[in-house]
Protein backbone atom coordinates (compact mmCIF):
# COMPACT_ATOMS: atom_id res chain seq x y z
CA UNK A 1 0.00 0.00 0.00
CA UNK A 2 1.44 3.34 -1.05
CA UNK A 3 1.77 5.89 1.70
CA UNK A 4 2.08 9.60 1.21
CA UNK A 5 4.83 11.30 3.10
CA UNK A 6 3.72 14.40 4.98
CA UNK A 7 4.89 17.60 3.39
CA UNK A 8 7.62 19.18 5.44
CA UNK A 9 7.17 22.77 6.44
CA UNK A 10 10.03 25.08 5.50
CA UNK A 11 12.26 26.15 8.37
CA UNK A 12 11.17 29.25 10.18
CA UNK A 13 14.05 31.32 8.89
CA UNK A 14 13.06 30.52 5.31
CA UNK A 15 9.57 32.03 5.62
CA UNK A 16 9.09 35.45 4.14
CA UNK A 17 7.51 38.07 6.38
CA UNK A 18 3.92 38.98 5.54
CA UNK A 19 3.52 42.23 3.75
CA UNK A 20 1.25 44.73 5.34
CA UNK A 21 -1.77 45.58 3.23
CA UNK A 22 -1.30 48.93 1.57
CA UNK A 23 -3.72 51.61 2.68
CA UNK A 24 -6.17 52.46 -0.08
CA UNK A 25 -7.33 55.73 1.52
CA UNK A 26 -6.16 58.51 3.80
CA UNK A 27 -8.62 57.91 6.65
CA UNK A 28 -6.96 55.12 8.64
CA UNK A 29 -6.09 57.34 11.61
CA UNK A 30 -8.56 56.60 14.43
CA UNK A 31 -7.85 59.96 16.06
CA UNK A 32 -9.65 61.76 13.22
CA UNK A 33 -13.14 61.20 14.64
CA UNK A 34 -15.70 58.37 14.39
CA UNK A 35 -15.95 55.36 12.11
CA UNK A 36 -17.28 56.17 8.65
CA UNK A 37 -20.13 53.63 8.86
CA UNK A 38 -21.21 55.13 12.18
CA UNK A 39 -21.27 58.62 10.66
CA UNK A 40 -23.50 57.31 7.85
CA UNK A 41 -25.81 55.50 10.27
CA UNK A 42 -26.15 58.56 12.52
CA UNK A 43 -27.10 60.63 9.46
CA UNK A 44 -29.94 58.19 8.77
CA UNK A 45 -28.51 56.50 5.69
CA UNK A 46 -29.15 52.92 6.85
CA UNK A 47 -28.16 50.49 9.60
CA UNK A 48 -24.46 50.33 10.36
CA UNK A 49 -24.09 46.92 8.69
CA UNK A 50 -25.71 48.10 5.45
CA UNK A 51 -23.58 51.25 5.53
CA UNK A 52 -20.51 49.01 5.65
CA UNK A 53 -21.76 47.23 2.53
CA UNK A 54 -22.22 50.56 0.74
CA UNK A 55 -18.64 51.52 1.58
CA UNK A 56 -17.22 48.22 0.33
CA UNK A 57 -19.21 48.62 -2.89
CA UNK A 58 -17.35 51.87 -3.58
CA UNK A 59 -20.43 54.08 -3.23
CA UNK A 60 -18.99 56.41 -0.57
CA UNK A 61 -16.58 59.29 -1.10
CA UNK A 62 -14.93 61.36 1.61
CA UNK A 63 -13.79 64.77 0.35
CA UNK A 64 -12.11 63.92 -2.97
CA UNK A 65 -11.33 60.29 -2.23
CA UNK A 66 -13.44 57.13 -2.64
CA UNK A 67 -13.20 55.04 0.52
CA UNK A 68 -13.71 51.37 -0.31
CA UNK A 69 -11.92 49.68 2.60
CA UNK A 70 -12.52 49.55 6.33
CA UNK A 71 -11.70 50.71 8.92
CA UNK A 72 -11.95 54.40 8.13
CA UNK A 73 -12.46 57.35 10.46
CA UNK A 74 -13.99 60.72 9.63
CA UNK A 75 -15.00 64.00 11.25
CA UNK A 76 -18.65 64.53 10.18
CA UNK A 77 -18.40 68.26 10.97
CA UNK A 78 -15.34 68.89 8.80
CA UNK A 79 -15.22 66.15 6.15
CA UNK A 80 -17.45 66.29 3.08
CA UNK A 81 -19.11 62.88 2.67
CA UNK A 82 -20.91 61.77 -0.51
CA UNK A 83 -23.06 58.69 -1.27
CA UNK A 84 -23.57 57.83 -4.93
CA UNK A 85 -22.27 61.32 -5.71
CA UNK A 86 -24.82 63.07 -3.49
CA UNK A 87 -23.67 64.98 -0.38
CA UNK A 88 -24.57 63.47 2.96
CA UNK A 89 -27.12 65.54 4.84
CA UNK A 90 -26.15 66.34 8.40
CA UNK A 91 -28.63 64.91 10.92
CA UNK A 92 -31.08 67.36 12.46
CA UNK A 93 -30.30 68.04 16.13
CA UNK A 94 -32.24 69.57 18.99
CA UNK A 95 -30.91 73.03 19.75
CA UNK A 96 -31.23 72.58 23.52
CA UNK A 97 -29.34 69.27 23.86
CA UNK A 98 -27.62 68.66 20.53
CA UNK A 99 -29.36 65.26 20.39
CA UNK A 100 -30.07 63.86 16.93
CA UNK A 101 -33.78 63.94 16.03
CA UNK A 102 -34.90 60.67 14.45
CA UNK A 103 -38.13 59.58 12.79
CA UNK A 104 -39.91 56.26 13.50
CA UNK A 105 -42.73 55.13 11.21
CA UNK A 106 -44.83 51.94 11.22
CA UNK A 107 -46.08 50.86 7.77
CA UNK A 108 -48.44 48.03 6.82
CA UNK A 109 -46.60 47.02 3.66
CA UNK A 110 -48.63 45.85 0.65
CA UNK A 111 -47.42 43.25 -1.84
CA UNK A 112 -45.43 44.34 -4.91
CA UNK A 113 -43.61 46.99 -2.85
CA UNK A 114 -39.81 46.72 -2.41
CA UNK A 115 -37.91 47.63 0.74
CA UNK A 116 -34.71 48.85 -0.85
CA UNK A 117 -34.01 52.57 -1.28
CA UNK A 118 -32.08 51.98 -4.50
CA UNK A 119 -33.92 49.85 -7.04
CA UNK A 120 -32.47 49.45 -10.58
CA UNK A 121 -35.87 48.21 -11.81
CA UNK A 122 -37.55 51.44 -10.67
CA UNK A 123 -40.32 49.61 -8.79
CA UNK A 124 -42.43 51.32 -6.14
CA UNK A 125 -40.57 51.44 -2.83
CA UNK A 126 -41.82 51.36 0.75
CA UNK A 127 -40.34 54.81 1.37
CA UNK A 128 -42.47 56.16 -1.50
CA UNK A 129 -45.59 55.45 0.59
CA UNK A 130 -44.44 57.70 3.45
CA UNK A 131 -44.41 61.45 2.89
CA UNK A 132 -42.78 63.46 5.67
CA UNK A 133 -42.00 67.19 5.92
CA UNK A 134 -38.37 67.96 5.15
CA UNK A 135 -38.04 64.64 3.28
CA UNK A 136 -35.83 62.82 5.84
CA UNK A 137 -33.92 59.84 4.49
CA UNK A 138 -35.96 56.91 5.83
CA UNK A 139 -34.89 53.30 5.37
CA UNK A 140 -36.48 49.94 6.17
CA UNK A 141 -35.57 47.90 9.24
CA UNK A 142 -35.72 44.14 8.67
CA UNK A 143 -36.71 44.09 5.02
CA UNK A 144 -39.58 42.08 3.58
CA UNK A 145 -39.40 40.67 0.06
CA UNK A 146 -41.68 42.18 -2.58
CA UNK A 147 -44.40 39.52 -2.26
CA UNK A 148 -44.54 39.60 1.56
CA UNK A 149 -46.78 41.98 3.49
CA UNK A 150 -47.25 43.36 6.98
CA UNK A 151 -45.32 45.21 9.65
CA UNK A 152 -42.42 47.31 8.41
CA UNK A 153 -40.50 49.80 10.52
CA UNK A 154 -39.00 52.77 8.71
CA UNK A 155 -36.60 55.08 10.50
CA UNK A 156 -33.61 57.40 10.25
CA UNK A 157 -32.02 55.77 13.31
CA UNK A 158 -29.19 53.55 12.04
CA UNK A 159 -28.03 52.48 15.49
CA UNK A 160 -31.46 51.22 16.51
CA UNK A 161 -31.81 49.41 13.18
CA UNK A 162 -28.51 47.62 13.76
CA UNK A 163 -29.65 46.31 17.16
CA UNK A 164 -33.07 45.25 15.88
CA UNK A 165 -31.73 43.26 12.93
CA UNK A 166 -28.42 41.80 14.13
CA UNK A 167 -28.81 38.15 15.27
CA UNK A 168 -26.61 38.68 18.33
CA UNK A 169 -29.30 40.84 19.96
CA UNK A 170 -32.02 38.22 19.49
CA UNK A 171 -34.93 40.56 18.78
CA UNK A 172 -37.72 38.30 17.54
CA UNK A 173 -39.89 38.74 14.45
CA UNK A 174 -43.27 37.02 14.19
CA UNK A 175 -44.96 35.98 10.95
CA UNK A 176 -48.21 34.40 9.89
CA UNK A 177 -47.55 31.99 7.04
CA UNK A 178 -49.84 30.05 4.71
CA UNK A 179 -48.21 27.06 3.00
CA UNK A 180 -49.24 24.86 0.14
CA UNK A 181 -50.09 21.34 1.33
CA UNK A 182 -50.33 19.74 4.75
CA UNK A 183 -47.24 20.17 6.94
CA UNK A 184 -46.77 16.94 8.93
CA UNK A 185 -45.39 16.59 12.46
CA UNK A 186 -41.98 15.49 11.21
CA UNK A 187 -41.58 18.72 9.22
CA UNK A 188 -42.78 20.75 12.21
CA UNK A 189 -40.05 19.14 14.31
CA UNK A 190 -37.43 19.92 11.66
CA UNK A 191 -38.44 23.57 11.57
CA UNK A 192 -38.36 23.85 15.34
CA UNK A 193 -34.88 22.35 15.45
CA UNK A 194 -33.49 24.30 12.48
CA UNK A 195 -32.92 23.48 8.80
CA UNK A 196 -29.72 23.61 6.79
CA UNK A 197 -29.88 26.31 4.12
CA UNK A 198 -27.09 27.87 2.08
CA UNK A 199 -25.51 31.13 3.12
CA UNK A 200 -25.29 32.84 -0.26
CA UNK A 201 -22.45 35.14 0.73
CA UNK A 202 -20.18 32.38 2.02
CA UNK A 203 -21.45 29.64 -0.26
CA UNK A 204 -21.81 27.27 2.72
CA UNK A 205 -24.82 25.55 4.24
CA UNK A 206 -25.52 25.93 7.95
CA UNK A 207 -28.43 25.31 10.25
CA UNK A 208 -30.97 28.02 10.97
CA UNK A 209 -31.65 28.97 14.57
CA UNK A 210 -34.56 27.16 16.29
CA UNK A 211 -38.00 28.47 15.33
CA UNK A 212 -41.05 28.75 17.58
CA UNK A 213 -44.12 27.41 15.76
CA UNK A 214 -47.84 27.60 16.43
CA UNK A 215 -50.10 25.57 14.15
CA UNK A 216 -53.24 27.62 13.47
CA UNK A 217 -55.02 25.50 10.86
CA UNK A 218 -54.20 22.55 8.63
CA UNK A 219 -55.96 20.55 5.94
CA UNK A 220 -54.96 18.72 2.76
CA UNK A 221 -54.68 21.87 0.69
CA UNK A 222 -52.83 24.25 3.00
CA UNK A 223 -51.24 24.87 6.38
CA UNK A 224 -51.63 28.10 8.35
CA UNK A 225 -49.08 28.70 11.11
CA UNK A 226 -47.39 31.38 13.18
CA UNK A 227 -43.58 31.48 13.20
CA UNK A 228 -41.23 33.39 15.48
CA UNK A 229 -37.66 33.94 14.29
CA UNK A 230 -34.67 35.49 16.03
CA UNK A 231 -32.53 35.85 12.94
CA UNK A 232 -33.23 37.45 9.58
CA UNK A 233 -31.60 35.72 6.64
CA UNK A 234 -32.56 36.69 3.11
CA UNK A 235 -35.97 35.15 2.23
CA UNK A 236 -35.40 32.72 5.12
CA UNK A 237 -38.93 31.42 5.61
CA UNK A 238 -39.51 30.89 1.89
CA UNK A 239 -36.20 29.01 1.57
CA UNK A 240 -36.88 26.84 4.61
CA UNK A 241 -40.32 25.87 3.34
CA UNK A 242 -39.00 25.20 -0.15
CA UNK A 243 -36.57 22.69 1.37
CA UNK A 244 -39.53 20.86 2.91
CA UNK A 245 -41.54 20.94 -0.33
CA UNK A 246 -44.21 23.35 0.93
CA UNK A 247 -44.08 26.62 -1.05
CA UNK A 248 -45.26 29.77 0.74
CA UNK A 249 -48.59 31.06 -0.55
CA UNK A 250 -48.85 34.05 1.81
CA UNK A 251 -46.44 35.59 4.32
CA UNK A 252 -47.27 38.47 6.67
CA UNK A 253 -45.10 39.91 9.43
CA UNK A 254 -47.27 40.77 12.43
CA UNK A 255 -44.70 41.67 15.09
CA UNK A 256 -41.14 43.04 15.51
CA UNK A 257 -39.98 42.67 19.11
CA UNK A 258 -42.71 44.37 21.19
CA UNK A 259 -44.04 46.27 18.16
CA UNK A 260 -47.34 44.86 16.83
CA UNK A 261 -49.30 45.42 13.63
CA UNK A 262 -52.62 46.75 14.90
CA UNK A 263 -55.09 49.30 13.63
CA UNK A 264 -53.29 50.06 10.35
CA UNK A 265 -54.89 49.30 7.00
CA UNK A 266 -52.78 47.78 4.24
CA UNK A 267 -50.71 50.51 2.60
CA UNK A 268 -51.23 52.94 5.50
CA UNK A 269 -48.66 54.22 8.04
CA UNK A 270 -48.37 56.13 11.29
CA UNK A 271 -45.69 57.41 13.67
CA UNK A 272 -44.72 55.25 16.64
CA UNK A 273 -46.14 56.35 19.96
CA UNK A 274 -43.79 57.35 22.80
CA UNK A 275 -44.62 54.11 24.61
CA UNK A 276 -43.86 52.01 21.51
CA UNK A 277 -40.50 53.74 21.06
CA UNK A 278 -39.54 53.14 24.67
CA UNK A 279 -40.42 49.44 24.51
CA UNK A 280 -38.54 49.08 21.21
CA UNK A 281 -35.42 50.71 22.70
CA UNK A 282 -35.59 48.39 25.70
CA UNK A 283 -35.81 45.33 23.43
CA UNK A 284 -32.88 46.53 21.33
CA UNK A 285 -30.72 47.16 24.40
CA UNK A 286 -31.57 44.06 26.42
CA UNK A 287 -28.60 43.48 28.74
CA UNK A 288 -29.22 39.73 28.76
CA UNK A 289 -28.53 39.47 25.04
CA UNK A 290 -26.11 42.34 24.61
CA UNK A 291 -22.60 41.05 23.73
CA UNK A 292 -19.67 41.81 26.00
CA UNK A 293 -16.79 44.01 24.86
CA UNK A 294 -14.82 40.93 23.81
CA UNK A 295 -17.68 39.37 21.84
CA UNK A 296 -17.93 41.92 19.06
CA UNK A 297 -16.07 44.62 17.19
CA UNK A 298 -15.16 47.60 19.29
CA UNK A 299 -17.13 50.73 18.47
CA UNK A 300 -15.75 53.19 21.00
CA UNK A 301 -16.07 56.15 18.70
SULJO-V168338 format. One line per field, one symbol per residue. phi: phi as a letter, one per 20 degrees, with the letter a starting at -180 (. if undefined). psi: psi as a letter, one per 40 degrees, with the letter a starting at -180 (. if undefined). burial: I if it has 16 or more other ideal C-beta (glycine too) atoms within 10 Angstrom, else O. A space follows every 10 residues. Layout:
BEGIN
phi->???
psi->???
burial->???
END
This chain:
BEGIN
phi->.fddffffff ggfefeffef fffebdceef efrdfgffff ffenfaffff ffffffemed cdldcfdccc ebccdgedfe dcclndffff ffcfffdmff eddccddefe fmdeeeecdf elefdfffed dcgnlfefbe dmfdfgeeco fcedbdefff gfffdfgfem fecdcdcdde neeeffffff ffeocfceef femcebeffg deccfeabbf ebcdbdcddc bcfflgffff fffencgfeb ccedbcleed ecmcfgnebb fffgffffff ffffdfffdf ffgeebffcf e
psi->hhihhihhii ideehiihhh hhheiffehe edbiiddddd ddefdaiddd ddddddefeh hhbehhheii iiiihdddih hihfehihhh ihihddeeih hiihhhhghi iehieieghd efihideeeh hihefigiii hgiiideiia hhhhiegddd ddddehddef hihhihhhih ihhidddddd dddiihihhd deeihihiii hhihhdihad dihhihhhie igihfddddd dddefgihdh hhheihbehi ghfhiheiii iiiddddddd dddefhddeh iideeiihge .
burial->OOOOOOOOOO OOOOOOOOOO OOOOOOIOOO OIIIIIIIII IIIIIIIIOI IIOIIOOOII IIOOOOIOIO OIIIOIOOIO IOIOOOOIIO IOOOOOOOOI OIIIIIIIII OOIIIIIOOO OOOOIIIOII OOOOOIIIII IIIIOIOIII IIIIIIIIII IIIIIIOOIO IOIIIIIOIO IOIOOOIIOI IOOOIOIOOO OOOOOOOIOO IOIOOOOIOO OIIIIOIOII IOIOIIIIII IOIIOIOIIO IIIIIIIOIO IOOOOOOOIO OIOOOIIOOI OOIIOOOOOO OOOOOOOOOO O
END
